[in-house]
Amino acid sequence: MVLDHRQVDTGDDDRYWLSARRVTGYPRIARDGYFPTHGVTRPAAVTVADLPPADSDAVRALDECALESRLTSGTWEVPVTDDVLSRWRAILADVSAEQFWDAKLTTAAGRDALGYDEYVVAVYTPTYFDTADVFRVRDRLRTHHDVTAEIRYRPDVYVRNGIDDETAPEWGLDDAARFRD
C-alpha cells in the first residue's frame, strides 16, 4: 500500500463538526502553555528517536509517514449518548484550561452524514508519539468526564490516508486505531 500524504475528505467542515477553537475563539496555535505544562515535544521538533513502539511493519510505516509529513496529531474518539451539550461544555473547559490540546464535536448533520449512531467528541493530542500525553488525556477523560465506554485513538495520518475499519486490512493493520481502551 502506498502512503498518500494528500488530505482526503474527512468531513471536517462546519456542517459536520463544531470545533473548540471556533467556539472559544482560542486558536490551537495560541496554546503554547500546553507543551511545557505537560512536557510534550512540539510536533515540529519530534524526531525518529521519538517514534512510539510499533507492533508491525505497517504501523511503523504509518508512524514514519506521520513524522515525514509532520502530521503527528491524533484524537481519542469519545461516543456521547446523553447530555451532549453538558459534556461538550466540560470538554471545552478543559481545552480552555489547556488540559486538552483541542477538541471537536459532531453536529447532528455530521453524525448522520458520517454514519455514527451517536455524537462523537474528538479530543486531540498534538503528537501521538508522546504516549504519556496520549494516555494522560485518556485518563482525564475517564476520571473527570465519566467516559466509561470503549474509546479509540486515531492518529490523523490514518484519517488523512483514508484508513478506517473497512480499509485497515488493506494497509496491513489489524485495527483502524493506534490505541484502544
C-alpha positions as CSV (number, residue, x, y, z in Angstrom):
1,M,0.0,0.0,0.0
2,V,1.4,3.4,-1.0
3,L,1.2,6.1,1.7
4,D,-0.7,9.1,0.5
5,H,0.4,12.4,2.0
6,R,-2.5,14.3,0.4
7,Q,-5.5,15.1,2.5
8,V,-8.6,13.1,1.9
9,D,-12.1,14.4,2.6
10,T,-12.6,13.8,6.3
11,G,-15.9,15.8,6.5
12,D,-14.0,18.3,8.7
13,D,-16.1,21.3,8.0
14,D,-18.7,23.5,9.8
15,R,-21.6,21.3,8.7
16,Y,-20.2,18.2,10.3
17,W,-18.0,19.3,13.2
18,L,-18.1,22.0,15.9
19,S,-14.5,22.9,16.7
20,A,-13.4,24.1,20.1
21,R,-11.4,26.9,18.5
22,R,-14.5,28.1,16.7
23,V,-16.5,28.2,19.9
24,T,-13.8,29.6,22.3
25,G,-12.1,31.8,19.7
26,Y,-8.9,30.4,21.1
27,P,-6.8,29.1,18.2
28,R,-4.8,25.9,18.6
29,I,-1.5,27.7,17.8
30,A,-2.1,30.0,20.8
31,R,-2.0,27.1,23.2
32,D,1.7,27.5,23.9
33,G,1.3,26.6,27.6
34,Y,0.1,23.1,26.8
35,F,3.6,21.9,25.8
36,P,5.7,22.9,28.8
37,T,2.8,22.2,31.2
38,H,2.6,18.6,30.1
39,G,6.2,18.1,29.0
40,V,5.1,17.5,25.4
41,T,7.6,18.0,22.5
42,R,6.2,20.2,19.8
43,P,5.3,18.3,16.6
44,A,7.9,20.2,14.6
45,A,10.6,19.1,16.9
46,V,9.9,15.3,17.0
47,T,12.5,13.0,15.5
48,V,12.8,9.4,14.6
49,A,14.0,8.8,18.2
50,D,10.5,9.8,19.4
51,L,8.7,7.1,17.4
52,P,6.5,5.1,19.7
53,P,6.8,1.3,19.8
54,A,5.1,-0.4,16.8
55,D,3.7,-3.9,16.8
56,S,4.0,-4.3,13.0
57,D,5.8,-3.0,9.9
58,A,2.6,-1.4,8.7
59,V,2.2,0.6,11.9
60,R,5.8,1.6,11.7
61,A,5.4,2.8,8.1
62,L,2.5,5.0,9.1
63,D,4.5,6.4,12.0
64,E,7.3,7.2,9.6
65,C,4.8,8.9,7.3
66,A,3.4,10.9,10.2
67,L,7.0,12.0,11.1
68,E,7.9,12.9,7.5
69,S,4.7,14.9,6.9
70,R,4.7,16.4,10.5
71,L,1.2,15.0,10.9
72,T,1.6,13.7,14.4
73,S,-1.7,14.8,16.0
74,G,-4.5,12.4,16.7
75,T,-7.7,12.1,18.6
76,W,-9.5,10.0,21.2
77,E,-12.9,9.4,19.7
78,V,-15.5,9.5,22.5
79,P,-19.0,8.4,21.8
80,V,-21.6,10.6,23.6
81,T,-25.1,9.3,24.0
82,D,-26.6,11.5,26.7
83,D,-26.4,15.1,27.9
84,V,-24.3,16.1,24.8
85,L,-24.2,19.9,25.5
86,S,-23.2,19.5,29.1
87,R,-20.4,17.0,28.2
88,W,-19.2,19.3,25.3
89,R,-19.1,22.3,27.7
90,A,-17.0,20.3,30.1
91,I,-14.6,19.3,27.3
92,L,-14.4,22.9,26.2
93,A,-13.5,24.0,29.8
94,D,-10.6,21.5,29.7
95,V,-9.4,22.9,26.3
96,S,-9.5,26.4,27.7
97,A,-7.6,25.2,30.8
98,E,-5.0,23.5,28.4
99,Q,-5.8,20.1,29.9
100,F,-6.7,19.1,26.4
101,W,-5.0,20.5,23.3
102,D,-8.1,20.7,21.1
103,A,-11.5,19.1,20.6
104,K,-14.4,18.9,18.2
105,L,-17.9,17.6,18.4
106,T,-20.0,16.1,15.6
107,T,-23.1,18.1,14.7
108,A,-26.4,16.4,14.1
109,A,-25.7,16.7,10.3
110,G,-22.2,15.3,10.8
111,R,-23.5,12.4,12.9
112,D,-26.0,11.4,10.2
113,A,-23.6,12.0,7.2
114,L,-20.7,10.2,8.8
115,G,-22.9,7.2,9.8
116,Y,-22.4,7.5,13.6
117,D,-25.0,6.1,15.9
118,E,-24.3,8.7,18.5
119,Y,-22.5,12.1,18.7
120,V,-18.7,11.8,18.9
121,V,-16.3,14.2,20.7
122,A,-12.8,14.0,19.2
123,V,-10.2,15.1,21.8
124,Y,-6.8,15.9,20.3
125,T,-3.3,15.5,21.4
126,P,-0.6,17.3,19.4
127,T,1.6,14.3,18.9
128,Y,0.7,10.6,19.4
129,F,4.5,9.9,19.5
130,D,4.2,11.2,23.1
131,T,2.3,8.2,24.5
132,A,2.5,9.5,28.1
133,D,0.4,12.5,27.0
134,V,-2.0,10.4,24.9
135,F,-2.7,8.2,27.9
136,R,-2.8,11.2,30.3
137,V,-5.6,12.6,28.1
138,R,-7.4,9.2,28.1
139,D,-7.1,9.0,31.9
140,R,-8.6,12.5,32.3
141,L,-11.5,11.6,30.0
142,R,-12.1,8.6,32.3
143,T,-11.7,10.3,35.7
144,H,-13.0,13.9,35.0
145,H,-15.5,13.3,32.2
146,D,-17.1,10.0,33.2
147,V,-16.1,8.3,30.0
148,T,-16.8,4.6,30.6
149,A,-17.3,3.3,27.0
150,E,-14.5,1.9,24.9
151,I,-12.7,4.6,23.1
152,R,-10.1,4.5,20.4
153,Y,-7.2,6.8,19.5
154,R,-6.8,7.5,15.8
155,P,-3.7,9.3,14.5
156,D,-4.5,12.0,11.9
157,V,-2.2,10.2,9.5
158,Y,-4.6,7.3,9.5
159,V,-7.6,9.6,8.8
160,R,-5.7,11.5,6.0
161,N,-4.9,8.2,4.3
162,G,-8.5,7.0,4.5
163,I,-7.8,4.3,7.0
164,D,-11.0,3.1,8.6
165,D,-12.4,-0.1,9.9
166,E,-13.1,-1.4,6.4
167,T,-9.8,-0.4,4.8
168,A,-7.4,-1.2,7.7
169,P,-6.7,-4.7,6.4
170,E,-5.6,-3.3,3.0
171,W,-2.9,-1.4,4.9
172,G,-1.8,-4.5,6.8
173,L,-3.4,-3.2,10.0
174,D,-5.5,-5.2,12.5
175,D,-7.3,-2.1,13.6
176,A,-8.0,1.4,12.3
177,A,-6.9,2.8,15.7
178,R,-3.4,3.1,17.1
179,F,-4.7,2.7,20.7
180,R,-7.9,1.3,22.1
181,D,-9.2,1.3,25.6
